[in-house]
Amino acid sequence: MGIKVLKFGGSSVADALQLQKVKKIVETDPERRFIVVSAPGKRFSDDSKITDLLYLCKTHIDNNLTAAHVFQVICDRYKMMEMNLGVDVNIDKELEIIRENLKPGVTSDYIASRGEYLCGKLAAAVLGFDFVDPAGLICFDERGRYLPDQTDSRLSAELKKHENAVIPGFYGSDMDGNIKTFSRGGSDITGSLVAKAVGADIYENWTDVSGFLMADPRIVPEAKPIKNITYKELRELSYMGASVLHEDAVFPAREANIPINIRNTNDPDDPGTIISDAPHENDSIITGIAGRRDFAVITLYKNMMNAEVGFVKRLLTILENNDVAFEHLPTGIDTVCVVVSQKQLEGKLQDLLDDIERRLSPDTIEVYHDMALIATVGTGMTRRPGVCAALFGALNDAGVNVRMIDQGSSEMNIIIGVENDSFETAISAIYKAFVK
């Protein structure tokens, strides 16, 4: 029998009803043996996430205010879940232990982690699985830096003792036993680590969407789902602003060659999106479109620039000295463009331009503000003639003025720069050109 690791996000464990859905999903497949859970998320739009309430408790404590009323909201929610699920995990005792630890000096990591801890207790009881606390298994050093080798060794050794187990996401501990949390996408990371530790055949990441879409549905309401995507394509789309898994959550599974399947808890029959390095064929030439607004493009022109050794190196040194990171660096024979987030230039632009003038002596410098970058991504693009013609023809027909073009060496990504005002029009035009 194979092994599947499942991670359920906050919306998937928000209340007893959602946890019952989790139970049905797990019970439909005996290979679904290891379950990672987040803290309960919002039940409705104006609701609060448990983790946010726990952080609010910490804020009250740090400001010498009572956190009792906030913590009571948390207690009531978990007690209601225990009652509605018809299980007995002695949640009152668990909550009392946490209450006793809510005092000056308590760490944010400890407080925040208790959301996943309590949810893990409830999920284990509902499923009839063992509860495995990741403290002491997912390892950090005293400065909060994750220790991959120690984690893989300890987690693997412990999980071999369990046929089925629930593991809370988001946290582990340092070598002294102090609770430490991941900074972002914590439960996703835990799921990936567990998948690697047990040698899973697949890592199923269950959330409230049926995988990834080819474009932002707020811009393209008819955007189709992505059935298959490679890790490289995922990175390109993620970099350009698509809401996807954090890189740290992908790496352990990718390193172990374990596919990731994004699934919808509320629509479990939908196959979702498969992420892997395996070659794939989607219905479209492109895999997805993503973009971000609010960039500035600094364009330098200097005659015979290509013959001036070290020109670009000096330009990058100037950026570094002004603490400015760049996004892209398209070049020509006598021109070079630096694409920078406008936030990076706040209070720095004039000093940066003065340094460029003084050290590089360009013939002209032009700065274009309020630019947007749009990436069209797809491994299939490398094997199809006419992709660029179709893309730029569609933009021309839509009346979009392209101010910049950049294609990486991988040839799986064409990036264009347009004005902010043309952002949505451009994405919609590209989508319609390739997706029928």
Sequence and secondary structure as in RCSB ss.txt:
>XXXX:A:sequence
MGIKVLKFGGSSVADALQLQKVKKIVETDPERRFIVVSAPGKRFSDDSKITDLLYLCKTHIDNNLTAAHVFQVIC
DRYKMMEMNLGVDVNIDKELEIIRENLKPGVTSDYIASRGEYLCGKLAAAVLGFDFVDPAGLICFDERGRYLPDQ
TDSRLSAELKKHENAVIPGFYGSDMDGNIKTFSRGGSDITGSLVAKAVGADIYENWTDVSGFLMADPRIVPEAKP
IKNITYKELRELSYMGASVLHEDAVFPAREANIPINIRNTNDPDDPGTIISDAPHENDSIITGIAGRRDFAVITL
YKNMMNAEVGFVKRLLTILENNDVAFEHLPTGIDTVCVVVSQKQLEGKLQDLLDDIERRLSPDTIEVYHDMALIA
TVGTGMTRRPGVCAALFGALNDAGVNVRMIDQGSSEMNIIIGVENDSFETAISAIYKAFVK
>XXXX:A:secstr
   EEEEE GGGGSSHHHHHHHHHHHHT TTEEEEEE     SSTT   HHHHHHHHHHHHHTT   HHHHHHHH
HHHHHHHHHHT    HHHHHHHHHHH STT  HHHHHHHHHHHHHHHHHHHHT EE   TTTSEE TTS B HHH
HHHHHHHHHTT SSEEEE SEEEETTS EEE SSSHHHHHHHHHHHHHT SEEEEEESSSS BSS TTT TT  B
 SEE HHHHHHHHHTT     HHHHHHHHHTT  EEEEETT TTS  EEE SS    SSS  EEEEEEEEEEEEE
E TTGGGSTTHHHHHHHHHHHTT   SB  B SSEEEEEEEGGGGTTTHHHHHHHHHHHH  SEEEEEEEEEEEE
EE GGGGG TTHHHHHHHHHHHTT    EEEE TTSSEEEEEEEGGGHHHHHHHHHHHH  
